[in-house]
Amino acid sequence: MMTIDPPAALAAELPHTIAGLPLAAWTRAIRPSTIQEMLGLMGRPGIISFALGLPAPELFPVDEYAKAADRVLFSDVDALQYRPAPLALKEHVARLMADRGVTVRPEQVFLTTAAQQALSLLTRILLPEGGSIICDELVYMGFQQVVEPYAPRMLTVGNSLEHGMDVDAVQAHLEAGERPAFLYCVTDGHNPLGCSVSPANRRRLVALAREHRIPIVEDDAYGLLHFGNPEPPLRALDDEWVLYVGSFSKVMAPGFRVGWIIAPEPLIPVLGCAKDGADLDSGTFSQRLVSKYLDSGHFPRHLATIRASYQRRRDVMIESIREHFPAGTRWSTPRNGALVWAELPARFDTSALLRPALEAGVAYVPGAAFAVPGSSAGRNCMRLNFSFPSQEDIREGIARLGKVVRDAD
């Protein structure tokens, strides 16, 4: 049987070396990107990957994207130049947000290089070095990398698979006198937990933000990818204290790298200055391609297709977990997104299980990879993606993974 080593970022924190270069102090505590490490597994033969939140490539409407690209190239020479973000795309975003219950003017839409840059820009303008933020104890690792250079105090709160962020813990921090730079919240399709914030908790979070004058950075990358009747995002409840982040990566293609921020209009020029320092201009061609594709009217049909397909894959994954994982396992049932969080009984260590899982031909991300520094949360948990693998691969991969877990017991 072949031997596959787990990515270094999951096996242990890599040692820091400066190779004689005078690097910034924050790099001495840097943690390698688990996302980039796991990308290396995707091409290995025989591996069924539940590791990354990738869309299903067979569902990309490639022909329609190609037609949109042709229309851009042959009708809009500015698409290949440095140019301001297209108003037409901002208008499309405003209409999509109206479908989510959010009233927004195009002037409040700031286009970014996907959601990751949006988080980076908001952090840059809101978080002072050594400041504090409120976030989940188990939180999207890309967000942790964004805030790491600022050495913030992480005021963490728990998160329930049924109701989302622990608002009582948020309130306790604020009533104890904490004044964080912002609160970070993934409202729907939480990464990594797959859960959504309940309606009551949404209302309470917004009320606390208003009362204590604390901005909320709402990461809604999976908001359009819902299964059933979605709840409106926090931004629908407040247009002053909620800064909304959206993305086309999960519903069109991550390669387009197109996202957006919705913010009060006076903040838009500040975001522009921050963005100029990062990249001067986003992918002009990608933005215009996305806009032309939305002009075509095909997007609602595509969105319905991927929602239905991903919901079936989610159901197959949960059925397979129920069949193959040990008694006492808990899991989320996502109403949005592409991720299931599986919590094994406390005796298991999913970081230690990763090597035998890879040798059995299946990949996942151990829960501990999402814990904030200093936390031991997620030790017995794993994040599993259901959007990328087929239903057949989900059944086979969860069966393999269940055997690995049982053999370790």
Secondary structure, 3 states (H helix, E strand, C coil): CCCCCCCHHHHCCCCCCCCCCCCCHHHHHCCCCHHHHHHCCCCCCCCEECCCCCCCHHHCCHHHHHHHHHHHHHHCHHHHCCCCCCHHHHHHHHHHHHHCCCCCCHHHEEEECHHHHHHHHHHHHHCCCCCEEEEECECCHHHHHHHHHHCCEEEEECEECCCEECHHHHHHHHHCCCCCCEEEECCCCCCCCCCCCCHHHHHHHHHHHHHHCCCEEEECCCCCCECCCCCCCHHHCCCCCEEEEEECCCCCCHHHCCEEEECCHHHHHHHHHHHHCCCCCCCHHHHHHHHHHHHCCCHHHHHHHHHHHHHHHHHHHHHHHHHHCCCCCEECCCCECCEEEEECCCCCCHHHHHHHHHHCCEECEEHHHHECCCCCCCCCEEEEECCCCCHHHHHHHHHHHHHHHHHHC
